[in-house]
Structures are given as C-alpha cells and as structure tokens.
Amino acid sequence: MKAAVGDRLIVRSRHLAEPDRLGEIVEVRGADGQPPYLVRWSNEESEHLVFPGPDAHVEHSSGA
C-alpha cells in the first residue's frame, strides 16, 4: 500500500449496519509512501496513527 498526503484512506465496515470509515491522510510516516499514516477521520476532529489492514485501501487524490 502506498499513499501520499491528501489521499483518502477507506476502511470497509465488517458489519452491514455500520458505515465505512473515511479519512484523509495528513502525514505519511513510512518510507516511500508506506504505512503508518497519520489520518484525520471524517467524523472526528482528532488525528490517529494508522497501520491499515487488509480491509483498507487508498483512494489517491486528483493531484497524485
């Protein structure tokens, strides 16, 4: 998985009643775009360090 600042991280929900988690990558801490990522989730004001699992994917911003 590779990402850049401004890309979106999407984590698929494991339950039908729960929405997917959407967040903006605000910092890439791994080498060459690799995790971990500092992510600001769309429903929260705080930022979290994320090591994405197999249920996550990156949606690249239009500038990437």
PDBQT receptor file of N, H, CA, C and O in Angstrom, charges set to zero:
ATOM      1  N   MET A   1       0.847  -1.170   0.000  1.00  0.00    +0.000 N 
ATOM      2  CA  MET A   1       0.000   0.000   0.000  1.00  0.00    +0.000 C 
ATOM      3  C   MET A   1       0.892   1.232   0.000  1.00  0.00    +0.000 C 
ATOM      4  O   MET A   1       1.825   1.341   0.796  1.00  0.00    +0.000 OA
ATOM      5  N   LYS A   2       0.592   2.155  -0.904  1.00  0.00    +0.000 N 
ATOM      6  H   LYS A   2      -0.166   2.066  -1.550  1.00  0.00    +0.000 HD
ATOM      7  CA  LYS A   2       1.319   3.420  -0.967  1.00  0.00    +0.000 C 
ATOM      8  C   LYS A   2       0.323   4.562  -0.930  1.00  0.00    +0.000 C 
ATOM      9  O   LYS A   2      -0.764   4.475  -1.500  1.00  0.00    +0.000 OA
ATOM     10  N   ALA A   3       0.705   5.626  -0.256  1.00  0.00    +0.000 N 
ATOM     11  H   ALA A   3       1.588   5.696   0.208  1.00  0.00    +0.000 HD
ATOM     12  CA  ALA A   3      -0.175   6.783  -0.145  1.00  0.00    +0.000 C 
ATOM     13  C   ALA A   3       0.661   8.051  -0.089  1.00  0.00    +0.000 C 
ATOM     14  O   ALA A   3       1.875   8.018   0.113  1.00  0.00    +0.000 OA
ATOM     15  N   ALA A   4      -0.029   9.169  -0.275  1.00  0.00    +0.000 N 
ATOM     16  H   ALA A   4      -1.015   9.196  -0.439  1.00  0.00    +0.000 HD
ATOM     17  CA  ALA A   4       0.584  10.483  -0.173  1.00  0.00    +0.000 C 
ATOM     18  C   ALA A   4      -0.347  11.373   0.652  1.00  0.00    +0.000 C 
ATOM     19  O   ALA A   4      -1.530  11.073   0.813  1.00  0.00    +0.000 OA
ATOM     20  N   VAL A   5       0.196  12.457   1.165  1.00  0.00    +0.000 N 
ATOM     21  H   VAL A   5       1.157  12.701   1.035  1.00  0.00    +0.000 HD
ATOM     22  CA  VAL A   5      -0.613  13.412   1.913  1.00  0.00    +0.000 C 
ATOM     23  C   VAL A   5      -1.746  13.890   1.003  1.00  0.00    +0.000 C 
ATOM     24  O   VAL A   5      -1.521  14.232  -0.158  1.00  0.00    +0.000 OA
ATOM     25  N   GLY A   6      -2.955  13.908   1.542  1.00  0.00    +0.000 N 
ATOM     26  H   GLY A   6      -3.138  13.630   2.485  1.00  0.00    +0.000 HD
ATOM     27  CA  GLY A   6      -4.130  14.330   0.778  1.00  0.00    +0.000 C 
ATOM     28  C   GLY A   6      -4.946  13.173   0.235  1.00  0.00    +0.000 C 
ATOM     29  O   GLY A   6      -6.106  13.356  -0.135  1.00  0.00    +0.000 OA
ATOM     30  N   ASP A   7      -4.358  11.978   0.182  1.00  0.00    +0.000 N 
ATOM     31  H   ASP A   7      -3.416  11.829   0.482  1.00  0.00    +0.000 HD
ATOM     32  CA  ASP A   7      -5.109  10.796  -0.244  1.00  0.00    +0.000 C 
ATOM     33  C   ASP A   7      -6.130  10.443   0.832  1.00  0.00    +0.000 C 
ATOM     34  O   ASP A   7      -6.017  10.870   1.981  1.00  0.00    +0.000 OA
ATOM     35  N   ARG A   8      -7.135   9.651   0.434  1.00  0.00    +0.000 N 
ATOM     36  H   ARG A   8      -7.227   9.304  -0.499  1.00  0.00    +0.000 HD
ATOM     37  CA  ARG A   8      -8.147   9.194   1.389  1.00  0.00    +0.000 C 
ATOM     38  C   ARG A   8      -7.893   7.741   1.744  1.00  0.00    +0.000 C 
ATOM     39  O   ARG A   8      -7.562   6.927   0.882  1.00  0.00    +0.000 OA
ATOM     40  N   LEU A   9      -8.049   7.428   3.013  1.00  0.00    +0.000 N 
ATOM     41  H   LEU A   9      -8.318   8.090   3.713  1.00  0.00    +0.000 HD
ATOM     42  CA  LEU A   9      -7.977   6.050   3.483  1.00  0.00    +0.000 C 
ATOM     43  C   LEU A   9      -9.405   5.599   3.753  1.00  0.00    +0.000 C 
ATOM     44  O   LEU A   9     -10.150   6.252   4.484  1.00  0.00    +0.000 OA
ATOM     45  N   ILE A  10      -9.773   4.478   3.155  1.00  0.00    +0.000 N 
ATOM     46  H   ILE A  10      -9.168   3.948   2.562  1.00  0.00    +0.000 HD
ATOM     47  CA  ILE A  10     -11.116   3.934   3.310  1.00  0.00    +0.000 C 
ATOM     48  C   ILE A  10     -10.993   2.565   3.958  1.00  0.00    +0.000 C 
ATOM     49  O   ILE A  10     -10.312   1.678   3.444  1.00  0.00    +0.000 OA
ATOM     50  N   VAL A  11     -11.662   2.406   5.093  1.00  0.00    +0.000 N 
ATOM     51  H   VAL A  11     -12.216   3.126   5.511  1.00  0.00    +0.000 HD
ATOM     52  CA  VAL A  11     -11.662   1.132   5.802  1.00  0.00    +0.000 C 
ATOM     53  C   VAL A  11     -13.076   0.585   5.723  1.00  0.00    +0.000 C 
ATOM     54  O   VAL A  11     -14.016   1.191   6.237  1.00  0.00    +0.000 OA
ATOM     55  N   ARG A  12     -13.221  -0.560   5.076  1.00  0.00    +0.000 N 
ATOM     56  H   ARG A  12     -12.457  -1.052   4.658  1.00  0.00    +0.000 HD
ATOM     57  CA  ARG A  12     -14.535  -1.187   4.888  1.00  0.00    +0.000 C 
ATOM     58  C   ARG A  12     -15.079  -1.693   6.220  1.00  0.00    +0.000 C 
ATOM     59  O   ARG A  12     -14.354  -2.259   7.038  1.00  0.00    +0.000 OA
ATOM     60  N   SER A  13     -16.358  -1.475   6.408  1.00  0.00    +0.000 N 
ATOM     61  H   SER A  13     -16.948  -1.016   5.744  1.00  0.00    +0.000 HD
ATOM     62  CA  SER A  13     -17.036  -1.952   7.607  1.00  0.00    +0.000 C 
ATOM     63  C   SER A  13     -17.149  -3.467   7.581  1.00  0.00    +0.000 C 
ATOM     64  O   SER A  13     -17.285  -4.072   6.517  1.00  0.00    +0.000 OA
ATOM     65  N   ARG A  14     -17.092  -4.066   8.741  1.00  0.00    +0.000 N 
ATOM     66  H   ARG A  14     -16.981  -3.575   9.605  1.00  0.00    +0.000 HD
ATOM     67  CA  ARG A  14     -17.265  -5.520   8.850  1.00  0.00    +0.000 C 
ATOM     68  C   ARG A  14     -18.717  -5.893   9.104  1.00  0.00    +0.000 C 
ATOM     69  O   ARG A  14     -19.062  -7.074   9.107  1.00  0.00    +0.000 OA
ATOM     70  N   HIS A  15     -19.578  -4.886   9.320  1.00  0.00    +0.000 N 
ATOM     71  H   HIS A  15     -19.297  -3.926   9.318  1.00  0.00    +0.000 HD
ATOM     72  CA  HIS A  15     -20.981  -5.117   9.637  1.00  0.00    +0.000 C 
ATOM     73  C   HIS A  15     -21.861  -4.298   8.702  1.00  0.00    +0.000 C 
ATOM     74  O   HIS A  15     -21.525  -3.159   8.377  1.00  0.00    +0.000 OA
ATOM     75  N   LEU A  16     -22.966  -4.856   8.274  1.00  0.00    +0.000 N 
ATOM     76  H   LEU A  16     -23.239  -5.781   8.539  1.00  0.00    +0.000 HD
ATOM     77  CA  LEU A  16     -23.862  -4.175   7.350  1.00  0.00    +0.000 C 
ATOM     78  C   LEU A  16     -24.431  -2.882   7.920  1.00  0.00    +0.000 C 
ATOM     79  O   LEU A  16     -24.654  -1.929   7.173  1.00  0.00    +0.000 OA
ATOM     80  N   ALA A  17     -24.665  -2.832   9.202  1.00  0.00    +0.000 N 
ATOM     81  H   ALA A  17     -24.484  -3.606   9.809  1.00  0.00    +0.000 HD
ATOM     82  CA  ALA A  17     -25.285  -1.654   9.810  1.00  0.00    +0.000 C 
ATOM     83  C   ALA A  17     -24.300  -0.515  10.059  1.00  0.00    +0.000 C 
ATOM     84  O   ALA A  17     -24.717   0.584  10.425  1.00  0.00    +0.000 OA
ATOM     85  N   GLU A  18     -23.025  -0.750   9.871  1.00  0.00    +0.000 N 
ATOM     86  H   GLU A  18     -22.687  -1.643   9.573  1.00  0.00    +0.000 HD
ATOM     87  CA  GLU A  18     -22.016   0.277  10.129  1.00  0.00    +0.000 C 
ATOM     88  C   GLU A  18     -21.461   0.826   8.817  1.00  0.00    +0.000 C 
ATOM     89  O   GLU A  18     -21.225   0.068   7.877  1.00  0.00    +0.000 OA
ATOM     90  N   PRO A  19     -21.254   2.140   8.750  1.00  0.00    +0.000 N 
ATOM     91  CA  PRO A  19     -20.681   2.720   7.528  1.00  0.00    +0.000 C 
ATOM     92  C   PRO A  19     -19.170   2.465   7.450  1.00  0.00    +0.000 C 
ATOM     93  O   PRO A  19     -18.526   2.171   8.457  1.00  0.00    +0.000 OA
ATOM     94  N   ASP A  20     -18.629   2.582   6.260  1.00  0.00    +0.000 N 
ATOM     95  H   ASP A  20     -19.153   2.821   5.442  1.00  0.00    +0.000 HD
ATOM     96  CA  ASP A  20     -17.177   2.531   6.091  1.00  0.00    +0.000 C 
ATOM     97  C   ASP A  20     -16.564   3.736   6.791  1.00  0.00    +0.000 C 
ATOM     98  O   ASP A  20     -17.224   4.761   6.961  1.00  0.00    +0.000 OA
ATOM     99  N   ARG A  21     -15.304   3.615   7.197  1.00  0.00    +0.000 N 
ATOM    100  H   ARG A  21     -14.768   2.782   7.059  1.00  0.00    +0.000 HD
ATOM    101  CA  ARG A  21     -14.590   4.753   7.802  1.00  0.00    +0.000 C 
ATOM    102  C   ARG A  21     -13.815   5.452   6.701  1.00  0.00    +0.000 C 
ATOM    103  O   ARG A  21     -13.112   4.805   5.925  1.00  0.00    +0.000 OA
ATOM    104  N   LEU A  22     -13.940   6.761   6.631  1.00  0.00    +0.000 N 
ATOM    105  H   LEU A  22     -14.511   7.287   7.261  1.00  0.00    +0.000 HD
ATOM    106  CA  LEU A  22     -13.251   7.567   5.632  1.00  0.00    +0.000 C 
ATOM    107  C   LEU A  22     -12.359   8.564   6.345  1.00  0.00    +0.000 C 
ATOM    108  O   LEU A  22     -12.782   9.223   7.295  1.00  0.00    +0.000 OA
ATOM    109  N   GLY A  23     -11.125   8.671   5.883  1.00  0.00    +0.000 N 
ATOM    110  H   GLY A  23     -10.781   8.135   5.112  1.00  0.00    +0.000 HD
ATOM    111  CA  GLY A  23     -10.207   9.611   6.495  1.00  0.00    +0.000 C 
ATOM    112  C   GLY A  23      -9.242  10.190   5.495  1.00  0.00    +0.000 C 
ATOM    113  O   GLY A  23      -8.988   9.597   4.447  1.00  0.00    +0.000 OA
ATOM    114  N   GLU A  24      -8.706  11.344   5.815  1.00  0.00    +0.000 N 
ATOM    115  H   GLU A  24      -8.913  11.826   6.667  1.00  0.00    +0.000 HD
ATOM    116  CA  GLU A  24      -7.696  11.995   4.976  1.00  0.00    +0.000 C 
ATOM    117  C   GLU A  24      -6.321  11.735   5.581  1.00  0.00    +0.000 C 
ATOM    118  O   GLU A  24      -6.117  11.904   6.783  1.00  0.00    +0.000 OA
ATOM    119  N   ILE A  25      -5.393  11.326   4.743  1.00  0.00    +0.000 N 
ATOM    120  H   ILE A  25      -5.558  11.189   3.767  1.00  0.00    +0.000 HD
ATOM    121  CA  ILE A  25      -4.024  11.111   5.198  1.00  0.00    +0.000 C 
ATOM    122  C   ILE A  25      -3.346  12.470   5.292  1.00  0.00    +0.000 C 
ATOM    123  O   ILE A  25      -3.203  13.177   4.294  1.00  0.00    +0.000 OA
ATOM    124  N   VAL A  26      -2.930  12.825   6.506  1.00  0.00    +0.000 N 
ATOM    125  H   VAL A  26      -3.046  12.251   7.316  1.00  0.00    +0.000 HD
ATOM    126  CA  VAL A  26      -2.303  14.126   6.731  1.00  0.00    +0.000 C 
ATOM    127  C   VAL A  26      -0.789  14.018   6.885  1.00  0.00    +0.000 C 
ATOM    128  O   VAL A  26      -0.082  15.024   6.830  1.00  0.00    +0.000 OA
ATOM    129  N   GLU A  27      -0.290  12.791   7.080  1.00  0.00    +0.000 N 
ATOM    130  H   GLU A  27      -0.865  11.974   7.125  1.00  0.00    +0.000 HD
ATOM    131  CA  GLU A  27       1.158  12.576   7.162  1.00  0.00    +0.000 C 
ATOM    132  C   GLU A  27       1.466  11.117   6.858  1.00  0.00    +0.000 C 
ATOM    133  O   GLU A  27       0.775  10.212   7.324  1.00  0.00    +0.000 OA
ATOM    134  N   VAL A  28       2.515  10.905   6.069  1.00  0.00    +0.000 N 
ATOM    135  H   VAL A  28       3.077  11.640   5.691  1.00  0.00    +0.000 HD
ATOM    136  CA  VAL A  28       2.996   9.552   5.769  1.00  0.00    +0.000 C 
ATOM    137  C   VAL A  28       4.284   9.362   6.545  1.00  0.00    +0.000 C 
ATOM    138  O   VAL A  28       5.249  10.097   6.337  1.00  0.00    +0.000 OA
ATOM    139  N   ARG A  29       4.308   8.384   7.436  1.00  0.00    +0.000 N 
ATOM    140  H   ARG A  29       3.524   7.787   7.605  1.00  0.00    +0.000 HD
ATOM    141  CA  ARG A  29       5.480   8.193   8.294  1.00  0.00    +0.000 C 
ATOM    142  C   ARG A  29       6.376   7.059   7.838  1.00  0.00    +0.000 C 
ATOM    143  O   ARG A  29       7.508   6.948   8.311  1.00  0.00    +0.000 OA
ATOM    144  N   GLY A  30       5.904   6.211   6.930  1.00  0.00    +0.000 N 
ATOM    145  H   GLY A  30       4.985   6.302   6.546  1.00  0.00    +0.000 HD
ATOM    146  CA  GLY A  30       6.714   5.127   6.399  1.00  0.00    +0.000 C 
ATOM    147  C   GLY A  30       7.538   5.600   5.211  1.00  0.00    +0.000 C 
ATOM    148  O   GLY A  30       7.290   6.669   4.654  1.00  0.00    +0.000 OA
ATOM    149  N   ALA A  31       8.513   4.795   4.836  1.00  0.00    +0.000 N 
ATOM    150  H   ALA A  31       8.714   3.927   5.289  1.00  0.00    +0.000 HD
ATOM    151  CA  ALA A  31       9.363   5.118   3.686  1.00  0.00    +0.000 C 
ATOM    152  C   ALA A  31       8.599   4.893   2.386  1.00  0.00    +0.000 C 
ATOM    153  O   ALA A  31       7.834   3.935   2.274  1.00  0.00    +0.000 OA
ATOM    154  N   ASP A  32       8.799   5.759   1.416  1.00  0.00    +0.000 N 
ATOM    155  H   ASP A  32       9.420   6.537   1.507  1.00  0.00    +0.000 HD
ATOM    156  CA  ASP A  32       8.260   5.606   0.070  1.00  0.00    +0.000 C 
ATOM    157  C   ASP A  32       6.747   5.418   0.049  1.00  0.00    +0.000 C 
ATOM    158  O   ASP A  32       6.238   4.599  -0.716  1.00  0.00    +0.000 OA
ATOM    159  N   GLY A  33       6.022   6.167   0.879  1.00  0.00    +0.000 N 
ATOM    160  H   GLY A  33       6.435   6.833   1.501  1.00  0.00    +0.000 HD
ATOM    161  CA  GLY A  33       4.569   6.127   0.873  1.00  0.00    +0.000 C 
ATOM    162  C   GLY A  33       3.944   4.975   1.630  1.00  0.00    +0.000 C 
ATOM    163  O   GLY A  33       2.732   4.770   1.563  1.00  0.00    +0.000 OA
ATOM    164  N   GLN A  34       4.755   4.225   2.345  1.00  0.00    +0.000 N 
ATOM    165  H   GLN A  34       5.740   4.391   2.398  1.00  0.00    +0.000 HD
ATOM    166  CA  GLN A  34       4.254   3.074   3.087  1.00  0.00    +0.000 C 
ATOM    167  C   GLN A  34       3.721   3.501   4.456  1.00  0.00    +0.000 C 
ATOM    168  O   GLN A  34       4.088   4.563   4.958  1.00  0.00    +0.000 OA
ATOM    169  N   PRO A  35       2.848   2.672   5.069  1.00  0.00    +0.000 N 
ATOM    170  CA  PRO A  35       2.352   2.960   6.417  1.00  0.00    +0.000 C 
ATOM    171  C   PRO A  35       3.480   2.978   7.432  1.00  0.00    +0.000 C 
ATOM    172  O   PRO A  35       4.566   2.460   7.173  1.00  0.00    +0.000 OA
ATOM    173  N   PRO A  36       3.225   3.571   8.579  1.00  0.00    +0.000 N 
ATOM    174  CA  PRO A  36       1.951   4.059   9.092  1.00  0.00    +0.000 C 
ATOM    175  C   PRO A  36       1.610   5.439   8.552  1.00  0.00    +0.000 C 
ATOM    176  O   PRO A  36       2.466   6.172   8.057  1.00  0.00    +0.000 OA
ATOM    177  N   TYR A  37       0.307   5.770   8.667  1.00  0.00    +0.000 N 
ATOM    178  H   TYR A  37      -0.388   5.175   9.069  1.00  0.00    +0.000 HD
ATOM    179  CA  TYR A  37      -0.215   7.061   8.223  1.00  0.00    +0.000 C 
ATOM    180  C   TYR A  37      -0.876   7.771   9.399  1.00  0.00    +0.000 C 
ATOM    181  O   TYR A  37      -1.503   7.145  10.254  1.00  0.00    +0.000 OA
ATOM    182  N   LEU A  38      -0.724   9.085   9.422  1.00  0.00    +0.000 N 
ATOM    183  H   LEU A  38      -0.215   9.593   8.727  1.00  0.00    +0.000 HD
ATOM    184  CA  LEU A  38      -1.476   9.897  10.365  1.00  0.00    +0.000 C 
ATOM    185  C   LEU A  38      -2.750  10.292   9.629  1.00  0.00    +0.000 C 
ATOM    186  O   LEU A  38      -2.694  10.937   8.583  1.00  0.00    +0.000 OA
ATOM    187  N   VAL A  39      -3.903   9.901  10.179  1.00  0.00    +0.000 N 
ATOM    188  H   VAL A  39      -3.949   9.377  11.030  1.00  0.00    +0.000 HD
ATOM    189  CA  VAL A  39      -5.180  10.049   9.488  1.00  0.00    +0.000 C 
ATOM    190  C   VAL A  39      -6.135  10.896  10.313  1.00  0.00    +0.000 C 
ATOM    191  O   VAL A  39      -6.241  10.738  11.529  1.00  0.00    +0.000 OA
ATOM    192  N   ARG A  40      -6.830  11.802   9.623  1.00  0.00    +0.000 N 
ATOM    193  H   ARG A  40      -6.743  11.930   8.635  1.00  0.00    +0.000 HD
ATOM    194  CA  ARG A  40      -7.911  12.569  10.249  1.00  0.00    +0.000 C 
ATOM    195  C   ARG A  40      -9.210  11.967   9.707  1.00  0.00    +0.000 C 
ATOM    196  O   ARG A  40      -9.539  12.123   8.531  1.00  0.00    +0.000 OA
ATOM    197  N   TRP A  41      -9.934  11.282  10.577  1.00  0.00    +0.000 N 
ATOM    198  H   TRP A  41      -9.668  11.155  11.532  1.00  0.00    +0.000 HD
ATOM    199  CA  TRP A  41     -11.184  10.630  10.171  1.00  0.00    +0.000 C 
ATOM    200  C   TRP A  41     -12.260  11.676   9.940  1.00  0.00    +0.000 C 
ATOM    201  O   TRP A  41     -12.290  12.708  10.611  1.00  0.00    +0.000 OA
ATOM    202  N   SER A  42     -13.144  11.405   8.988  1.00  0.00    +0.000 N 
ATOM    203  H   SER A  42     -13.120  10.567   8.443  1.00  0.00    +0.000 HD
ATOM    204  CA  SER A  42     -14.174  12.377   8.594  1.00  0.00    +0.000 C 
ATOM    205  C   SER A  42     -15.150  12.699   9.717  1.00  0.00    +0.000 C 
ATOM    206  O   SER A  42     -15.718  13.792   9.728  1.00  0.00    +0.000 OA
ATOM    207  N   ASN A  43     -15.364  11.794  10.656  1.00  0.00    +0.000 N 
ATOM    208  H   ASN A  43     -14.903  10.907  10.648  1.00  0.00    +0.000 HD
ATOM    209  CA  ASN A  43     -16.329  12.025  11.735  1.00  0.00    +0.000 C 
ATOM    210  C   ASN A  43     -15.671  12.415  13.057  1.00  0.00    +0.000 C 
ATOM    211  O   ASN A  43     -16.329  12.429  14.097  1.00  0.00    +0.000 OA
ATOM    212  N   GLU A  44     -14.381  12.731  13.023  1.00  0.00    +0.000 N 
ATOM    213  H   GLU A  44     -13.846  12.720  12.178  1.00  0.00    +0.000 HD
ATOM    214  CA  GLU A  44     -13.655  13.103  14.237  1.00  0.00    +0.000 C 
ATOM    215  C   GLU A  44     -12.782  14.327  13.964  1.00  0.00    +0.000 C 
ATOM    216  O   GLU A  44     -12.427  14.600  12.817  1.00  0.00    +0.000 OA
ATOM    217  N   GLU A  45     -12.448  15.044  14.997  1.00  0.00    +0.000 N 
ATOM    218  H   GLU A  45     -12.736  14.823  15.929  1.00  0.00    +0.000 HD
ATOM    219  CA  GLU A  45     -11.573  16.203  14.852  1.00  0.00    +0.000 C 
ATOM    220  C   GLU A  45     -10.119  15.859  15.149  1.00  0.00    +0.000 C 
ATOM    221  O   GLU A  45      -9.217  16.623  14.804  1.00  0.00    +0.000 OA
ATOM    222  N   SER A  46      -9.888  14.725  15.781  1.00  0.00    +0.000 N 
ATOM    223  H   SER A  46     -10.620  14.104  16.061  1.00  0.00    +0.000 HD
ATOM    224  CA  SER A  46      -8.526  14.348  16.144  1.00  0.00    +0.000 C 
ATOM    225  C   SER A  46      -7.883  13.508  15.047  1.00  0.00    +0.000 C 
ATOM    226  O   SER A  46      -8.555  13.023  14.136  1.00  0.00    +0.000 OA
ATOM    227  N   GLU A  47      -6.576  13.349  15.154  1.00  0.00    +0.000 N 
ATOM    228  H   GLU A  47      -6.030  13.743  15.894  1.00  0.00    +0.000 HD
ATOM    229  CA  GLU A  47      -5.807  12.560  14.189  1.00  0.00    +0.000 C 
ATOM    230  C   GLU A  47      -5.287  11.307  14.885  1.00  0.00    +0.000 C 
ATOM    231  O   GLU A  47      -4.998  11.321  16.082  1.00  0.00    +0.000 OA
ATOM    232  N   HIS A  48      -5.173  10.218  14.115  1.00  0.00    +0.000 N 
ATOM    233  H   HIS A  48      -5.408  10.207  13.143  1.00  0.00    +0.000 HD
ATOM    234  CA  HIS A  48      -4.752   8.946  14.676  1.00  0.00    +0.000 C 
ATOM    235  C   HIS A  48      -3.701   8.307  13.787  1.00  0.00    +0.000 C 
ATOM    236  O   HIS A  48      -3.766   8.411  12.562  1.00  0.00    +0.000 OA
ATOM    237  N   LEU A  49      -2.732   7.645  14.407  1.00  0.00    +0.000 N 
ATOM    238  H   LEU A  49      -2.679   7.560  15.402  1.00  0.00    +0.000 HD
ATOM    239  CA  LEU A  49      -1.727   6.887  13.678  1.00  0.00    +0.000 C 
ATOM    240  C   LEU A  49      -2.335   5.544  13.292  1.00  0.00    +0.000 C 
ATOM    241  O   LEU A  49      -2.842   4.821  14.151  1.00  0.00    +0.000 OA
ATOM    242  N   VAL A  50      -2.287   5.206  12.001  1.00  0.00    +0.000 N 
ATOM    243  H   VAL A  50      -1.876   5.793  11.304  1.00  0.00    +0.000 HD
ATOM    244  CA  VAL A  50      -2.977   4.021  11.492  1.00  0.00    +0.000 C 
ATOM    245  C   VAL A  50      -2.006   3.123  10.738  1.00  0.00    +0.000 C 
ATOM    246  O   VAL A  50      -1.223   3.583   9.907  1.00  0.00    +0.000 OA
ATOM    247  N   PHE A  51      -2.074   1.847  11.044  1.00  0.00    +0.000 N 
ATOM    248  H   PHE A  51      -2.711   1.473  11.719  1.00  0.00    +0.000 HD
ATOM    249  CA  PHE A  51      -1.393   0.798  10.293  1.00  0.00    +0.000 C 
ATOM    250  C   PHE A  51      -2.510   0.024   9.588  1.00  0.00    +0.000 C 
ATOM    251  O   PHE A  51      -3.071  -0.900  10.177  1.00  0.00    +0.000 OA
ATOM    252  N   PRO A  52      -2.850   0.379   8.334  1.00  0.00    +0.000 N 
ATOM    253  CA  PRO A  52      -4.019  -0.206   7.676  1.00  0.00    +0.000 C 
ATOM    254  C   PRO A  52      -3.912  -1.725   7.518  1.00  0.00    +0.000 C 
ATOM    255  O   PRO A  52      -2.841  -2.274   7.262  1.00  0.00    +0.000 OA
ATOM    256  N   GLY A  53      -5.056  -2.373   7.680  1.00  0.00    +0.000 N 
ATOM    257  H   GLY A  53      -5.926  -1.927   7.888  1.00  0.00    +0.000 HD
ATOM    258  CA  GLY A  53      -5.149  -3.813   7.493  1.00  0.00    +0.000 C 
ATOM    259  C   GLY A  53      -5.684  -4.154   6.112  1.00  0.00    +0.000 C 
ATOM    260  O   GLY A  53      -5.794  -3.273   5.258  1.00  0.00    +0.000 OA
ATOM    261  N   PRO A  54      -6.017  -5.420   5.879  1.00  0.00    +0.000 N 
ATOM    262  CA  PRO A  54      -6.479  -5.860   4.566  1.00  0.00    +0.000 C 
ATOM    263  C   PRO A  54      -7.868  -5.331   4.198  1.00  0.00    +0.000 C 
ATOM    264  O   PRO A  54      -8.279  -5.430   3.041  1.00  0.00    +0.000 OA
ATOM    265  N   ASP A  55      -8.591  -4.772   5.169  1.00  0.00    +0.000 N 
ATOM    266  H   ASP A  55      -8.257  -4.691   6.108  1.00  0.00    +0.000 HD
ATOM    267  CA  ASP A  55      -9.906  -4.210   4.893  1.00  0.00    +0.000 C 
ATOM    268  C   ASP A  55      -9.843  -2.735   4.489  1.00  0.00    +0.000 C 
ATOM    269  O   ASP A  55     -10.877  -2.077   4.377  1.00  0.00    +0.000 OA
ATOM    270  N   ALA A  56      -8.633  -2.218   4.270  1.00  0.00    +0.000 N 
ATOM    271  H   ALA A  56      -7.792  -2.753   4.361  1.00  0.00    +0.000 HD
ATOM    272  CA  ALA A  56      -8.447  -0.808   3.928  1.00  0.00    +0.000 C 
ATOM    273  C   ALA A  56      -7.831  -0.662   2.537  1.00  0.00    +0.000 C 
ATOM    274  O   ALA A  56      -7.098  -1.527   2.058  1.00  0.00    +0.000 OA
ATOM    275  N   HIS A  57      -8.160   0.476   1.908  1.00  0.00    +0.000 N 
ATOM    276  H   HIS A  57      -8.755   1.179   2.298  1.00  0.00    +0.000 HD
ATOM    277  CA  HIS A  57      -7.484   0.820   0.655  1.00  0.00    +0.000 C 
ATOM    278  C   HIS A  57      -7.351   2.337   0.563  1.00  0.00    +0.000 C 
ATOM    279  O   HIS A  57      -8.038   3.088   1.256  1.00  0.00    +0.000 OA
ATOM    280  N   VAL A  58      -6.442   2.761  -0.318  1.00  0.00    +0.000 N 
ATOM    281  H   VAL A  58      -5.884   2.151  -0.881  1.00  0.00    +0.000 HD
ATOM    282  CA  VAL A  58      -6.156   4.184  -0.502  1.00  0.00    +0.000 C 
ATOM    283  C   VAL A  58      -6.817   4.659  -1.777  1.00  0.00    +0.000 C 
ATOM    284  O   VAL A  58      -6.719   4.015  -2.822  1.00  0.00    +0.000 OA
ATOM    285  N   GLU A  59      -7.488   5.785  -1.681  1.00  0.00    +0.000 N 
ATOM    286  H   GLU A  59      -7.568   6.307  -0.832  1.00  0.00    +0.000 HD
ATOM    287  CA  GLU A  59      -8.037   6.461  -2.845  1.00  0.00    +0.000 C 
ATOM    288  C   GLU A  59      -7.168   7.690  -3.069  1.00  0.00    +0.000 C 
ATOM    289  O   GLU A  59      -7.171   8.620  -2.263  1.00  0.00    +0.000 OA
ATOM    290  N   HIS A  60      -6.427   7.686  -4.169  1.00  0.00    +0.000 N 
ATOM    291  H   HIS A  60      -6.425   6.930  -4.824  1.00  0.00    +0.000 HD
ATOM    292  CA  HIS A  60      -5.465   8.765  -4.416  1.00  0.00    +0.000 C 
ATOM    293  C   HIS A  60      -6.177  10.053  -4.794  1.00  0.00    +0.000 C 
ATOM    294  O   HIS A  60      -7.178  10.049  -5.511  1.00  0.00    +0.000 OA
ATOM    295  N   SER A  61      -5.636  11.151  -4.294  1.00  0.00    +0.000 N 
ATOM    296  H   SER A  61      -4.823  11.154  -3.712  1.00  0.00    +0.000 HD
ATOM    297  CA  SER A  61      -6.211  12.467  -4.626  1.00  0.00    +0.000 C 
ATOM    298  C   SER A  61      -5.928  12.766  -6.088  1.00  0.00    +0.000 C 
ATOM    299  O   SER A  61      -5.074  12.133  -6.707  1.00  0.00    +0.000 OA
ATOM    300  N   SER A  62      -6.645  13.727  -6.631  1.00  0.00    +0.000 N 
ATOM    301  H   SER A  62      -7.339  14.242  -6.128  1.00  0.00    +0.000 HD
ATOM    302  CA  SER A  62      -6.500  14.069  -8.054  1.00  0.00    +0.000 C 
ATOM    303  C   SER A  62      -5.121  14.616  -8.381  1.00  0.00    +0.000 C 
ATOM    304  O   SER A  62      -4.696  14.574  -9.536  1.00  0.00    +0.000 OA
ATOM    305  N   GLY A  63      -4.414  15.132  -7.373  1.00  0.00    +0.000 N 
ATOM    306  H   GLY A  63      -4.759  15.166  -6.435  1.00  0.00    +0.000 HD
ATOM    307  CA  GLY A  63      -3.076  15.667  -7.590  1.00  0.00    +0.000 C 
ATOM    308  C   GLY A  63      -1.988  14.624  -7.589  1.00  0.00    +0.000 C 
ATOM    309  O   GLY A  63      -0.839  14.950  -7.884  1.00  0.00    +0.000 OA
ATOM    310  N   ALA A  64      -2.305  13.364  -7.266  1.00  0.00    +0.000 N 
ATOM    311  H   ALA A  64      -3.239  13.099  -7.027  1.00  0.00    +0.000 HD
ATOM    312  CA  ALA A  64      -1.302  12.300  -7.171  1.00  0.00    +0.000 C 
ATOM    313  C   ALA A  64      -1.066  11.617  -8.487  1.00  0.00    +0.000 C 
ATOM    314  O   ALA A  64      -0.250  10.699  -8.569  1.00  0.00    +0.000 OA
TER     315      ALA A  64
